[in-house]
Amino acid sequence: MASHLICNVVVDYLAPEYHGKGIMTSVLTSLIENYFVPYLDAHIIRASAFSDNPASIRVQEKSGLVRTGEKYLVQITEVKGGGKREESVLEWRRNV
């Protein structure tokens, strides 16, 4: 099997009045099932979410990603308050 590295960045934000309605789970699941797998032939998808944002982590889990146990610090821009925040890594693997 050939080794492929495809990097896509998907940043999600949903206005608070739409939280808890399953919208982002539907969007992410649709991206995986209808774009990443059939068009990009993705076998592994890695994503991250702020560790202190359980809702975002849960969206990814409901879309089939699992926590890897990896965590890292990211620099936050000054416009967003600066400093560093911890992100947790999640991963999806294609069943072959």
GIPE-V275940 format. One record per pair of residues at least 12 apart in sequence whose ideal C-beta (glycine too) atoms are under 8 Angstrom apart, sorted by sequence separation. I is the first residue (numbers start at 0). GAP is how many residues later the second one is. D is the distance in Angstrom with one decimal. If there is no record, write none. Layout:
BEGIN
[[I:GAP:D] [I:GAP:D]]
END
This chain:
BEGIN
[[11:12:5.5] [72:12:7.0] [73:12:7.9] [31:13:6.6] [46:13:5.6] [72:13:5.8] [73:13:5.5] [71:14:7.2] [72:14:7.6] [11:15:7.2] [70:15:5.5] [71:15:5.9] [11:16:7.4] [70:16:6.7] [70:17:5.4] [71:17:7.5] [9:18:7.6] [46:18:5.9] [69:18:7.4] [70:18:7.0] [69:19:4.0] [44:20:7.0] [50:20:6.2] [68:20:7.9] [9:21:6.7] [66:21:6.1] [67:21:4.7] [45:22:7.9] [66:22:7.4] [67:22:6.6] [66:23:5.5] [67:23:5.1] [47:24:7.9] [65:24:6.2] [64:25:3.9] [65:25:6.2] [64:26:6.0] [65:26:7.5] [64:27:4.6] [7:28:7.4] [63:28:5.1] [60:29:7.1] [62:29:7.5] [59:30:4.7] [27:31:6.2] [31:31:6.2] [56:31:6.2] [7:32:7.6] [27:32:6.7] [31:32:6.7] [28:33:7.7] [51:33:7.3] [56:33:7.0] [5:34:5.4] [24:34:5.1] [28:34:4.5] [50:34:7.7] [51:34:7.3] [23:35:4.7] [27:35:4.2] [28:35:7.3] [49:35:5.4] [50:35:4.3] [5:36:6.9] [18:36:7.0] [49:36:7.0] [50:36:6.3] [3:37:7.2] [9:37:7.6] [24:37:4.7] [49:37:5.7] [50:37:4.6] [24:38:5.8] [48:38:6.5] [49:38:7.7] [3:39:7.9] [47:39:4.3] [48:39:6.0] [47:40:6.4] [47:41:5.1] [48:41:7.0] [46:42:7.4] [47:42:6.9] [45:43:6.3] [46:43:5.1] [11:44:7.7] [45:44:7.3] [46:44:7.5] [45:45:5.1] [46:45:7.8] [44:46:6.9] [45:46:8.0] [11:47:7.8] [43:47:6.5] [44:47:4.2] [43:48:7.1] [43:49:5.5] [42:50:6.9] [43:50:7.2] [42:51:4.4] [41:52:6.6] [42:53:7.4] [36:57:6.7] [31:60:6.5]]
END
